[in-house]
Amino acid sequence: MFRSRVSDPVEIRPLPHARRKAFAELGSRAGRERRGRFLLEGPRAIAAALDRGVEFEALVVDDAGEAVLREWGAGDRLPAGLETYRAAARDLAELADTATPQGMLAIGRRPRAALEDLPPPGGRVVLVADGVQDPGNLGTLLRTLAAAGGTTAICLRGTVDPWNPKALRGAAGATFALAIAVTVEPADALGWCATRGIPVVALSADAPSLLERPLPGGAVALVVGNEAAGLSPAFEEGAAVVASLPMAPGVESLSAAVAGSIAMYVLAHGLVPAAGAPA
């Protein structure tokens, strides 16, 4: 799939100070947004991204990662122009996000992330993350969205960065298959949906059951709120449907990732009759 111009053996240079600084800055959201880049860790995740056509700018490896990198070079899996660097295991550990580094880190360019940059959505569900703060929860929601056939996610202001390393791991490569807008205001998200004729369904613990509500037919936008505070007032008032998932007695709630994933499948596969449809 990739036309490699990297010779075999791969030329792996010592990691220079400027590149080390760039990798280090990508550990924070501010650094990722300022540089317009993201950091991905581990051969498995990086290989999956390469298979999706992601063209990384640079890779840095320790001794364990170097063997994998040379295997990729021999197999013509590395894109042209890729910078490859070597670092000691302890130095790589300082740059890594995980407690047990996996021997390889990559820098990639973040796609444009404004609401107006989103292409027409595909599938039956658009995900709207309303203040979801746990990166694992957001990553799981993005992974489920892709699995359910969705192509578009809108992350409102206050939602964790989808390019956070933990969110990327939780999404298991799905992030690279989606169009994602970030730091969007609730009113703008509602307007975007309205102009495209996409009704909004919002999850709220205090609302009637999603499985008993007549739902809009066709594509919908599913809003998943903050893990503790729930929905923004704009969605409590502006959603076409506000609904919950039924719970057995004594169970207080589900995580945002689990609740949102169940609801996405209900909506994506029409498991509740649309409003006006015969029972």
C-alpha positions as CSV (number, residue, x, y, z in Angstrom):
1,M,0.0,0.0,0.0
2,F,2.9,2.3,0.8
3,R,5.6,3.2,-1.7
4,S,8.7,3.4,0.5
5,R,11.7,5.4,-0.4
6,V,13.4,4.5,2.8
7,S,16.4,2.2,2.1
8,D,16.8,-1.1,3.9
9,P,18.4,-1.0,6.3
10,V,16.4,2.0,7.5
11,E,18.4,5.0,8.4
12,I,17.8,5.6,12.1
13,R,19.5,8.7,13.5
14,P,20.0,9.8,17.1
15,L,17.0,11.8,18.4
16,P,17.9,15.5,18.2
17,H,16.9,18.0,20.9
18,A,14.4,19.8,18.7
19,R,12.5,16.5,17.9
20,R,12.7,15.5,21.6
21,K,11.1,18.8,22.6
22,A,8.3,18.3,20.0
23,F,7.6,14.8,21.3
24,A,7.5,16.0,24.9
25,E,5.1,18.9,24.1
26,L,2.6,16.5,22.5
27,G,1.9,15.0,26.0
28,S,-0.4,18.0,26.7
29,R,-3.5,19.2,24.9
30,A,-2.0,22.7,24.6
31,G,1.1,21.4,23.0
32,R,-0.9,19.2,20.5
33,E,-3.1,22.2,19.6
34,R,-0.2,24.6,19.2
35,R,1.8,22.3,17.0
36,G,-1.2,20.7,15.2
37,R,0.2,17.3,15.9
38,F,-0.6,14.2,17.9
39,L,1.5,11.5,19.6
40,L,0.8,7.8,19.1
41,E,2.5,5.0,21.1
42,G,3.2,1.4,20.4
43,P,3.9,-0.7,17.3
44,R,0.4,-2.2,17.1
45,A,-1.4,1.1,17.2
46,I,1.1,2.7,14.8
47,A,0.8,-0.2,12.4
48,A,-3.0,0.0,12.4
49,A,-2.7,3.8,11.6
50,L,-0.3,3.1,8.8
51,D,-2.8,0.6,7.4
52,R,-5.5,3.3,7.4
53,G,-3.2,5.6,5.4
54,V,-2.0,7.9,8.2
55,E,1.3,9.4,7.1
56,F,3.4,10.1,10.2
57,E,6.2,12.7,10.2
58,A,8.5,11.0,12.6
59,L,9.1,7.8,14.5
60,V,11.4,7.3,17.5
61,V,12.3,3.8,18.8
62,D,14.4,2.2,21.4
63,D,16.3,-1.1,20.8
64,A,13.1,-3.2,20.9
65,G,11.3,-0.9,18.6
66,E,14.2,-0.7,16.2
67,A,13.8,-4.4,15.2
68,V,10.1,-3.8,14.4
69,L,10.9,-0.6,12.4
70,R,13.5,-2.4,10.3
71,E,11.0,-5.2,9.6
72,W,8.5,-2.6,8.4
73,G,11.2,-1.0,6.2
74,A,12.0,-4.4,4.6
75,G,8.3,-5.0,4.0
76,D,7.8,-1.6,2.3
77,R,5.4,-0.3,4.9
78,L,7.0,3.0,5.6
79,P,5.9,6.1,3.8
80,A,8.3,8.3,1.9
81,G,9.9,11.1,3.9
82,L,9.4,9.5,7.3
83,E,12.0,10.7,9.8
84,T,13.2,7.8,12.0
85,Y,15.2,8.3,15.3
86,R,16.7,6.2,18.0
87,A,16.5,6.9,21.8
88,A,17.6,5.1,24.9
89,A,14.8,3.1,26.6
90,R,14.8,5.5,29.6
91,D,14.5,8.5,27.3
92,L,11.7,7.0,25.4
93,A,10.0,6.2,28.7
94,E,10.1,9.9,29.6
95,L,8.3,10.8,26.4
96,A,5.7,8.0,26.6
97,D,2.3,8.2,28.1
98,T,2.0,4.6,29.4
99,A,3.6,3.2,32.5
100,T,5.3,0.5,30.4
101,P,6.5,2.0,27.1
102,Q,6.2,-0.2,24.0
103,G,9.4,0.8,22.3
104,M,8.0,3.1,19.6
105,L,6.4,6.6,19.4
106,A,5.1,8.4,16.3
107,I,4.2,12.0,15.5
108,G,1.3,12.7,13.1
109,R,-0.5,15.8,11.9
110,R,-3.9,16.5,13.4
111,P,-6.7,16.9,10.8
112,R,-8.6,20.2,10.6
113,A,-11.1,20.2,13.5
114,A,-13.6,23.0,13.0
115,L,-17.3,22.3,12.7
116,E,-17.4,23.9,9.2
117,D,-14.7,21.5,8.1
118,L,-16.8,18.4,8.6
119,P,-17.9,16.6,5.5
120,P,-21.4,15.3,5.1
121,P,-22.0,12.7,7.7
122,G,-22.4,9.0,6.9
123,G,-24.3,6.3,8.7
124,R,-27.3,6.7,10.9
125,V,-25.6,8.2,14.0
126,V,-23.5,11.4,14.6
127,L,-21.9,11.4,18.0
128,V,-22.0,14.6,20.1
129,A,-19.7,14.4,23.2
130,D,-21.0,17.0,25.7
131,G,-18.2,17.4,28.3
132,V,-17.1,13.8,28.3
133,Q,-13.9,14.1,30.3
134,D,-12.5,10.6,30.7
135,P,-10.2,9.9,27.7
136,G,-11.0,6.1,27.9
137,N,-14.7,6.9,27.7
138,L,-14.3,9.1,24.7
139,G,-12.0,6.6,23.0
140,T,-14.6,3.8,23.5
141,L,-17.4,6.0,22.2
142,L,-15.4,6.8,19.0
143,R,-14.6,3.2,18.6
144,T,-18.3,2.3,18.9
145,L,-19.3,5.0,16.5
146,A,-17.1,3.6,13.8
147,A,-18.3,0.1,14.5
148,A,-21.9,1.2,14.2
149,G,-21.2,2.8,10.8
150,G,-21.0,6.4,11.9
151,T,-18.4,8.7,10.4
152,T,-18.8,12.0,12.3
153,A,-18.2,13.1,15.9
154,I,-18.6,16.5,17.5
155,C,-16.7,17.2,20.7
156,L,-18.0,20.1,22.6
157,R,-16.0,22.6,24.6
158,G,-15.1,20.8,27.9
159,T,-14.7,17.4,26.3
160,V,-11.3,15.7,26.5
161,D,-9.1,16.0,23.4
162,P,-9.8,13.0,21.1
163,W,-6.1,13.1,20.2
164,N,-5.2,12.5,23.9
165,P,-2.9,9.4,23.9
166,K,-5.3,7.5,26.2
167,A,-8.3,8.4,24.0
168,L,-6.4,7.2,20.9
169,R,-5.6,3.9,22.6
170,G,-9.3,3.6,23.7
171,A,-10.5,4.2,20.1
172,A,-8.2,1.5,18.8
173,G,-7.6,3.2,15.5
174,A,-11.2,4.4,15.0
175,T,-10.1,8.0,15.4
176,F,-8.4,7.9,12.0
177,A,-11.6,6.7,10.3
178,L,-13.7,9.6,11.6
179,A,-14.2,13.3,10.9
180,I,-14.1,15.0,14.3
181,A,-14.7,18.6,15.3
182,V,-13.5,19.8,18.6
183,T,-14.2,22.7,21.1
184,V,-17.6,23.3,19.6
185,E,-20.3,25.3,21.5
186,P,-23.6,23.5,22.2
187,A,-25.6,26.1,20.3
188,D,-23.4,25.7,17.2
189,A,-23.7,21.9,17.4
190,L,-27.5,22.3,17.5
191,G,-27.5,24.7,14.6
192,W,-25.2,22.4,12.6
193,C,-27.7,19.5,13.1
194,A,-30.7,21.7,12.4
195,T,-29.4,22.9,9.0
196,R,-28.8,19.3,7.9
197,G,-32.1,18.0,9.1
198,I,-30.5,15.8,11.8
199,P,-32.7,15.5,14.9
200,V,-31.0,15.4,18.2
201,V,-31.4,12.5,20.8
202,A,-29.8,13.2,24.1
203,L,-29.2,10.8,27.0
204,S,-30.2,11.8,30.5
205,A,-30.5,9.6,33.6
206,D,-33.8,11.3,34.6
207,A,-35.7,10.9,31.3
208,P,-38.1,8.2,30.0
209,S,-36.5,5.1,28.6
210,L,-35.0,5.2,25.2
211,L,-36.5,1.8,24.4
212,E,-40.0,3.2,25.0
213,R,-39.8,6.5,23.2
214,P,-40.9,7.1,19.6
215,L,-37.7,8.1,17.8
216,P,-37.0,10.1,14.7
217,G,-36.4,8.1,11.6
218,G,-33.2,8.3,9.5
219,A,-30.0,9.8,10.8
220,V,-29.8,11.2,14.3
221,A,-27.2,13.0,16.5
222,L,-26.7,11.2,19.8
223,V,-25.6,13.5,22.7
224,V,-23.7,11.8,25.5
225,G,-23.2,14.1,28.5
226,N,-20.6,14.6,31.2
227,E,-19.9,11.7,33.5
228,A,-21.0,13.6,36.6
229,A,-23.0,16.6,35.5
230,G,-24.9,15.1,32.6
231,L,-26.2,17.2,29.7
232,S,-25.7,20.9,29.0
233,P,-28.9,22.9,29.4
234,A,-28.9,23.6,25.7
235,F,-29.5,19.9,24.9
236,E,-32.1,19.4,27.7
237,E,-34.1,22.1,25.9
238,G,-33.1,21.8,22.3
239,A,-33.1,18.0,21.7
240,A,-35.9,16.4,19.8
241,V,-35.8,13.5,22.3
242,V,-34.3,13.3,25.8
243,A,-34.2,9.7,27.0
244,S,-32.4,7.3,29.3
245,L,-31.5,3.6,29.4
246,P,-33.6,1.4,31.6
247,M,-31.9,0.2,34.8
248,A,-32.6,-2.7,37.1
249,P,-33.5,-1.7,40.7
250,G,-30.4,-0.8,42.7
251,V,-28.3,0.1,39.7
252,E,-27.6,3.9,39.7
253,S,-26.0,4.4,36.3
254,L,-23.8,3.2,33.5
255,S,-20.6,4.8,32.4
256,A,-20.8,7.3,29.6
257,A,-18.9,4.9,27.4
258,V,-21.3,2.0,28.0
259,A,-24.5,4.1,27.9
260,G,-23.5,5.9,24.8
261,S,-22.4,2.7,23.1
262,I,-25.7,0.9,23.8
263,A,-27.7,3.9,22.6
264,M,-25.6,4.2,19.4
265,Y,-26.4,0.6,18.5
266,V,-30.1,1.1,19.3
267,L,-30.2,4.1,17.0
268,A,-27.9,2.8,14.2
269,H,-29.8,-0.4,13.8
270,G,-33.4,0.9,14.4
271,L,-34.0,-1.3,17.4
272,V,-36.8,1.1,18.5
273,P,-39.6,1.8,16.0
274,A,-39.5,5.3,14.5
275,A,-42.2,7.8,15.4
276,G,-45.3,7.0,13.3
277,A,-44.2,3.6,12.3
278,P,-46.5,0.6,13.0
279,A,-45.7,-1.2,16.2
